[in-house]
């Protein structure tokens, strides 16, 4: 047995141990952070997940509501949602501006990361909404658009 | 030297076993697998959701009744204990009544607030109705600092008892028309010289707040026939949902009746919508 044999063996042991450790860790911790692109993955799949929001009606001055989100993973691999962000972007009525004095959109309140099993679905927190007393009269019967952005990674 | 050779021999002895090579193969397999997952992108575009604000429902036309018995007219030409206006209470959302009701008196083109009362009321008395005129009334619900409902349709015309005199409303001098139903500007009459002219004040709120000052203008600069908008009333800000409602109270079968006998008004609910979906393609 030569000295290079010894080196190879040690290196193999280190790599093997590292690989094993990576494999045995919590999958959510080992998932790769994916870029926010719609490009198909290397395996040719085009993963899709659906965010469903429960209807929110009857906002009026002083009212507090929650936009409850449900995530559905239609792909054949688990997904781990690592971030969820929401912001107010538009309203349906002139004179009712999409500003915090008309509607406050709070920070997402669910636990993250949230794992969504392959072909599975789960409720995943909510976005709190508050219509302050400063809301103007023009906002009566207005429809507010809330933009939600999700960060997700593929899981093993 | 012999000891070193002996240690070297022991060190390489395990290489005779296949285990190290199995370990290397396993590590390579795991590494390859992780790399494959790392190349798998997940799309996460923005998703739009819509949420909906309520609105104050438009109320039905109020019912107006004149006080019974012999009408009493003040020296200022105001009907004492004037018309009683009644309405059905409404809600802004299921279980959430509006906060105030504003009743407006219409004397032809002249519009004035007759009553401004909390939500536990369902009637009020116009304490400033001018005698001898034909009046109609509308009612609108309000909520919060800025939300006001669309005024109801006008009530049936009510002929106010007594003899009509020229009046000044919002700086405009008016007299009844030939049949008492039409108000026309009095030619050559100035509001700045109101001798013999009745000044019709705005109503105060009906919940103990002082009445507003009369709205007669010192000058007659307002064009005859010009419609004056009622003053903007700013009731207290509504409470947050977790706090009790101090001003309105929620009408229910067990709620106090306020100042009248007409308890248990109709409530109108805002319809519920359906869920909304957003698909985030990958």
Interface residues (C-beta under 8 A of the other chain):
Chain A: X1 X5 X6 X8 X9 X12 X13 X15 X16 X17 X18 X19 X20 X22 X23 X30 X31 X32 X34 X35 X36 X37 X38 X39 X40 X41 X42 X43 X45 X46 X47 X48 X49 X50 X51 X52 X53 X54 X55 X56 X57 X58 X59 X60 X61 X62 X63 X64 X65 X67 X75 X77 X79 X89 X103 X129 X131 X133 X134 X135 X136 X137 X139 X140 X141 X142 X143 X144 X145 X146 X147 X148 X149 X150 X151 X152 X153 X154 X156
Chain B: X8 X11 X12 X15 X20 X21 X23 X24 X26 X27 X28 X29 X30 X31 X33 X34 X36 X37 X38 X39 X40 X41 X42 X43 X44 X45 X46 X47 X48 X49 X50 X51 X52 X53 X54 X55 X56 X92 X93 X94 X96 X143 X144 X145 X146 X147 X148 X237 X238 X239 X240 X241 X242 X270 X271 X272 X273 X274 X275 X276 X277 X278 X279 X280 X281 X282
